[in-house]
């Protein structure tokens, strides 16, 4: 899960999309999150074992709903930090 959160955090910070139109195993570009997880698995054996041997198929954090929830969690945390930093000094509004 930590690897999925790290990748999601990176993609959000860089304003990159998560998904792609063709995420099939035969695709040459399966989307940013899947490609980055593959990259991470090649460089970290613990991540590879977690994704390939320990995680059941439905526990990899790749579904659109789970990715939306991850993004929402990041948004809430960023809002908390901003509110703490500005305090009562300024008026500030969030659209979401």
C-alpha positions, 0 to 999 in steps of 0.5 A: 500500500505504501508504494501505491500511496507514494506513486499516487502522491508523486502523480498528484504533485506533478499534476499527472493523470493516473489512468490511460485508455488502454491498460491491458497487459499487451499495451505499450503504455498502460497509464502512469500509475501502472507504469510507475508501479512496474518501475518501482517493482523492478527497483525494490524487491519488497514492492515486487513481492508485495504486488506479485506474491502477497496481494490478491488481484483485488487489493492492488489499489488500482481501481478508479474508485480507490484512486479517486479516494486516494486523491481525495485523501491527499486533497484533505491533507493539503487543505489542513496544512494550508489552513494551519499555515494561514490561520485567521490572517486571510480569507481563503476559499476551496472550490471542492 
